[in-house]
Amino acid sequence: MAQEFPDIEPQDWVITETEIEWSIDVENIPWEDDPHMELPEGVKTYTVNSNEAEGRADFFIRFPEGYIEPEHTHPSAHAVMIIDGTMTVHGHTLTSGDYIYGQKLPHGPMEYHSEDADYGCLVFASFVGGSPAHEWDEDPNE
């Protein structure tokens, strides 16, 4: 039996309809302080899709230049794709189009950079199976 999912209200000022599906113009995203992942001030997010019944949440996340995300865990697994800028994790620098997947195990630290003066790195993240909240001992950015 197929699981039914709730309808999601369209956000016409960001989402554009096409013959196939819809898309999001990242240049016009109305960024907000993070309401879900419990990240410090300066990190901005935009919720693309959140489905509590499915345990899924999809976000665009914009990290400030030089931001260091300390080693942490989440109550969920997640996938991240770098859209713009760089993410350095465990000595590896990931760039636009690179993909990383994390289980509910400790990961990080991650460092974010870009040549863009407005922010450090833009990523798309999809969390599945629980909360996207970050859990860590301390944040070195505070």
Wavefront OBJ file of the C-alpha trace (Angstrom):
o trace
v 0.000 0.000 0.000
v 1.463 3.365 -1.028
v 2.007 5.975 1.677
v 0.017 9.174 1.225
v 1.767 12.492 1.765
v 0.181 15.840 2.609
v -0.143 18.499 -0.066
v 2.472 21.252 0.053
v 1.324 24.790 -0.596
v 3.146 26.341 -3.591
v 5.272 29.413 -2.909
v 4.654 31.265 -6.150
v 7.207 34.006 -5.569
v 10.052 31.432 -5.487
v 8.760 28.386 -7.355
v 8.388 28.429 -11.136
v 6.081 25.955 -12.903
v 7.308 24.128 -16.020
v 5.780 21.382 -18.140
v 7.658 18.764 -16.118
v 7.713 20.037 -12.526
v 8.717 23.089 -10.506
v 12.066 24.669 -9.798
v 13.507 27.179 -7.338
v 15.417 30.328 -8.275
v 18.187 30.464 -5.622
v 18.902 34.104 -6.490
v 15.484 35.080 -5.069
v 15.255 32.886 -1.975
v 13.911 34.716 1.093
v 16.616 33.555 3.527
v 15.809 33.273 7.218
v 17.693 32.488 10.405
v 17.681 28.730 10.810
v 14.473 27.557 12.561
v 15.101 23.770 12.412
v 18.732 22.722 12.573
v 19.713 24.718 15.665
v 22.663 26.351 13.915
v 24.205 29.578 15.284
v 23.393 33.085 14.090
v 24.706 33.896 10.636
v 23.686 30.601 9.012
v 20.664 31.181 6.758
v 18.217 28.562 5.496
v 15.262 28.127 3.197
v 12.937 25.150 3.692
v 12.093 23.557 0.344
v 10.099 20.615 1.664
v 9.238 19.337 5.116
v 7.156 16.219 5.605
v 6.891 15.106 9.219
v 4.979 11.910 8.338
v 7.817 10.873 6.024
v 10.538 12.116 8.393
v 12.026 14.223 5.600
v 13.207 17.825 5.418
v 14.962 19.513 2.474
v 16.793 22.826 2.858
v 19.041 25.254 1.093
v 21.650 26.355 3.642
v 23.905 29.387 3.277
v 26.958 29.392 5.570
v 28.930 32.579 6.333
v 32.468 32.912 4.965
v 34.934 30.996 7.136
v 32.205 29.339 9.221
v 33.344 26.161 10.956
v 30.676 23.581 11.704
v 32.106 21.534 14.591
v 31.955 17.751 14.808
v 28.314 16.884 15.408
v 25.555 14.339 14.956
v 21.912 14.489 13.854
v 18.978 12.277 14.816
v 18.659 11.678 11.040
v 20.715 10.653 8.046
v 21.347 13.358 5.449
v 22.740 14.094 2.025
v 24.392 17.391 1.064
v 25.252 18.774 -2.385
v 27.480 21.820 -2.696
v 25.855 24.440 -4.930
v 28.382 27.282 -4.651
v 31.586 27.786 -2.667
v 33.591 25.091 -0.914
v 33.130 22.734 2.021
v 36.269 21.237 3.543
v 35.723 18.100 5.611
v 38.395 15.712 6.934
v 41.032 17.392 4.746
v 38.999 17.070 1.514
v 37.708 20.175 -0.239
v 34.368 19.716 -1.973
v 33.170 22.157 -4.636
v 30.051 22.872 -6.683
v 28.316 19.632 -7.673
v 30.095 17.472 -5.080
v 27.948 15.282 -2.830
v 28.371 13.966 0.699
v 26.187 11.569 2.683
v 26.155 11.254 6.471
v 24.597 8.702 8.760
v 23.567 9.329 12.366
v 27.268 9.109 13.320
v 29.609 11.960 14.378
v 30.956 13.928 11.396
v 32.899 17.128 10.868
v 34.349 19.575 11.455
v 33.399 21.256 8.191
v 34.698 24.615 7.003
v 32.930 26.812 4.430
v 34.463 29.309 1.985
v 33.728 31.153 -1.233
v 35.123 33.945 -3.319
v 31.697 35.593 -2.998
v 31.823 38.356 -0.384
v 28.175 37.866 0.659
v 28.483 34.317 2.025
v 30.853 31.370 2.331
v 29.041 28.358 0.869
v 25.591 27.420 -0.435
v 24.448 23.802 -0.094
v 21.300 21.760 -0.593
v 20.678 19.296 2.250
v 18.104 16.542 2.587
v 17.481 14.972 6.000
v 15.615 11.654 6.287
v 14.470 9.630 9.281
v 14.339 12.194 12.066
v 15.112 15.728 13.100
v 17.707 17.817 11.220
v 18.828 19.363 14.544
v 22.576 19.488 15.161
v 23.912 18.009 18.373
v 27.414 19.003 19.532
v 29.384 19.730 22.672
v 30.391 23.284 21.773
v 30.411 25.662 18.802
v 33.806 27.290 18.048
v 32.051 30.150 16.177
v 30.467 31.582 19.335
l 1 2 3 4 5 6 7 8 9 10 11 12 13 14 15 16 17 18 19 20 21 22 23 24 25 26 27 28 29 30 31 32 33 34 35 36 37 38 39 40 41 42 43 44 45 46 47 48 49 50 51 52 53 54 55 56 57 58 59 60 61 62 63 64 65 66 67 68 69 70 71 72 73 74 75 76 77 78 79 80 81 82 83 84 85 86 87 88 89 90 91 92 93 94 95 96 97 98 99 100 101 102 103 104 105 106 107 108 109 110 111 112 113 114 115 116 117 118 119 120 121 122 123 124 125 126 127 128 129 130 131 132 133 134 135 136 137 138 139 140 141 142
